[in-house]
Amino acid sequence: MSEKKFRFITLIAVVVANMVGTGVFTSLGFQLLDIRSGFVLLMLWAVGGLAALCGAMTYAELGAALPRSGGEYSLLRSIYHPAAGFVSGWVSSTVGFAGPTALAAMTFAAYATSAFPGEPNAVVEKGLAAALLMVLTIIHATNHRTSGNTQVIFTVLKVAVIVLFILAAVLMVGTPQPITFLPIEGDGALLTSGVFAVALIYVSFAFTGWNAATYLSSEVENPQRTLPWVLITGTSIVMLLYLGLNFSFLYVAPMDAMVGQVEVGAIAAQSAFGEVAGGLFGIALALLLISTVSAMTMAGPRVIQVIGEDFPAVRILARTNQHGIPAIAIGVQSAVALLFILSSTFESILVFAGFTMALNSFAAVFGIFVLRWRQPDLHRPYRTFLYPLPPLIYLLLTGWTLGFTLINRPVEALFSLGIIGSGLICYWLASRDQ
């Protein structure tokens, strides 16, 4: 295999690591504020997984037909208009990757320091988060072998620890919590309620990243054949991990102990194995989040790189080192993420990131209908299975979630639209030099 290409297993690792991060270890506590049914809580993750899988099946066709790195930037540019691509890339680089990268690094620091006695120190946490980001930036700015191997190692560690936790929680706990995971009276109405839709926002954020492999399309051997398998396999693995994790959390820990809490994983570990194990799990979770920061540092800069390739005004962003790695783009994204870490709080990053990223993928998935209509003769090495059901399911579920976000969180939604508007202004400025 070429030294300037990523392996199949590396792409799977990027997809899994991008998805399994902050969301799944923090969402349950917020969902429990309004939902106390074991069946409905697991259905949240099943429905979120179904949406992500339908999105991945759709992206598989788009990515195979238009195999260029850059994710939604390249897709929307080809399907709609260069302005749509630029705005998508602007969103990805300012919010879609830099924001969650900072969020994962900050969560890493919070869990790592929580394992030690004493009150949390904000300065120490920010310093630890920044140090992790800078180390991974250096690693991923070297070459494909070092970058890919680092990603695979940390992702394998992540999956292994999660599987071990699920098995230990279910098999070693003597008395499980008095909860049923079968449907009970009232669950049907809850599944179609606004409460369910709002809770699905957290799940959608946790599943964000299923499209990560499309950001590396140009650096993959035979992308037309490889990408569909990577996207569908990676998303399916994560869906099973999420269902298993949330089942184990509810199985071993009292709901009241987790309501409104961020560190539900540590609470579940303490309930299952005792206080010491809870602290150890905090360290283990911190290690798991390294792969998330790593994957986003690896995939996101490819958007910045292709923007530089297409717009002479920012051509410097497209430069690569002698190994074909976009080192400058990696440095730019990490600099934005570092700014988030040093200047923002956890909540301020989280509130608008999910909404903005969902808008981005919504436009891309809708693009499958546009592309089939405009270019029916385009070579499509992979066609979405059961088309048009997967894209329709994704659009309906995501549109439902976006609608309730707009109603219940108008400030964050308007801020998201402001980010999009600023991207249009930057496109106008950059395109004047073409």
Secondary structure, 3 states (H helix, E strand, C coil): CCCCCECHHHHHHHHHHHHCCCHHHCHHHHHCCCCCCHHHHHHHHHHHHHHHHHHHHHHHHHHHHCCCCCCHHHHHHHHCCHHHHHHHHHHHHHHHCHHHHHHHHHHHHHHHHHCCCCCCCHHHHHHHHHHHHHHHHHHHCCCHHHHHHHHHHHHHHHHHHHHHHHHHHHHHCCCCCCCCCCCCCCHHHHHCCHHHHHHHHHHHHHHCCCCHHHHHHHHECCHHHHHHHHHHHHHHHHHHHHHHHHHHHHHHCCHHHHCCCCCHHHHHHHHHHCHHHHHHHHHHHHHHHHHHHHHHHHHCHHHHHHHHHHCHHHHHHHCCCCCCCCHHHHHHHHHHHHHHHHHCCHHHHHHHHHHHHHHHHHHHHHHHHHHHHHCCCCCCCCCCCCCCHHHHHHHHHHHHHHHHHHHHCHHHHHHHHHHHHHHHHHHHHHHCCC
